[in-house]
């Protein structure tokens, strides 16, 4: 499609104008999506229905395609993590806690995400780039720790919930009774859906390349480990609200001219979508290190 003479690339996260089909941007003041091409509008509820329709079609697609793949889910008896692997892949231990793994039933398609960012480099390329980083930073303690562990680097698809859309907050100073209503918009925020993974390390791996986001297909996980979500809906909702609150805290502090602020967020108007994000990951004893699929290394955490 063309907009003003230029080609418009449609993304999975776009909300489309019902009149011309062009992507619509959210107007915080009017609290609706507005098309910059023809001026058409899309309400929050209509936008959510559009994505619900996409999710229904995607689930049906996965349900039909899962029959083509023999994927198993392995459950760790130690930490409870579940890892997806192909039928002929032998796993001797959980990559998250080191315990032995027990093979369970076939993975149900309802547990799988709707979108994925595929790996951009191979495991060999990731190891080469991590080794290069270690040698360039040989004076750092973390480089000395990582260098002998490079062979332990493995590719994982990690579970996230992507949040995009309007959010509402109630903010107040802790030394006053006045409460202010704030409106905002989350642009593709990622919320970790695993209990075992370190949030600070995962946050350090962002931002991911959103241009690579595509509809999930089982072919993407072939040959890779996949961590499935293990938090319930209530915990996920709390994590999403916490992400919103942390994102807007600096702006609220600046506006209210104090660091002592309280923020209560609601993301019920936003659109959420389960996604898999690619990470090369080392977990060895007390040392964890991550690397984005573009090869950029992250500082390890002990």
Secondary structure, DSSP 8 states (H G I E B T S, - for coil): -EETTEE----TT-EE-TTT--EEEEETTTTEEEETTT--EE-HHHHHHHHHHHHHHHHHHHHHHGGG--EEEEEETTT--EEEEETT----S-TTT---EEEEEE--GGGS-SEEE--SS-HHHHHHHHHHHHHHTTTSHHHHHHHTTGGG-EEEEEEEEEEEEEEEEEEEETT---EEEEEEEEEEEEEE--SSS-HHHHHHH----GGGEEE--GGGGTTSEEE---S-HHHHHHHHHHHHHHHHHHHHHHHHT-S-EEEEEE-TTSEEEEEEEEEEEEEETTEEEEEETTS-B---B-
